[in-house]
């Protein structure tokens, strides 16, 4: 089973920031939080990952709470092309399993 | 372009056919993976290879047979499949297969398989 909980779906207006929450209350100290997204009929696309500190790259920002039990992915200026299913994943164990949950279906509204 | 290339992108096969899916990664990674994504279901991990050795087999039926001849290539050989095996099959790679190192897994675009 996936170790994360995400809302099933979210809407965001085009041009606004999209904030996608994720709960991972059972995360252990050496487990990373990863975010991927999957646009319809394509393979999952890596977005960002982090351990303790907040991270930012050209696609998004990742905010991790101090207790590491939850995180938020921020797409600063959402476009219609950001419509996708977004997966929050915690790496499980030493053998590098990535277990996908159902993710959040993000709809960007024109 | 993620550096992971899958062929064919679409495959239709009969239940008695033998076919193969091919994956090639151009990233210099040492670990490769096969995932299955059925309609309206989460991705399921099928196989993990590290340095050409299989390190994970998630109770996958024997009609799916993986092969990793070198660290850049991964095959999934298909034989006597069932219609319920129709799905998107995704290949992925990462630097190594150790989870806590924080290394990223990159996915190909997938191969759509239809079994008739």
Interface residues (C-beta under 8 A of the other chain):
Chain A: X2 X30 X31 X32 X34 X36 X41 X42 X43 X44 X45 X46 X49 X51 X91 X92 X93 X94 X95 X96 X97 X98 X99 X100 X101 X102 X103
Chain B: X2 X4 X6 X31 X42 X43 X45 X48 X55 X56 X88 X90 X92 X94 X96 X97 X98 X99 X100 X102 X103 X104 X105 X106 X107 X108 X109 X110 X112
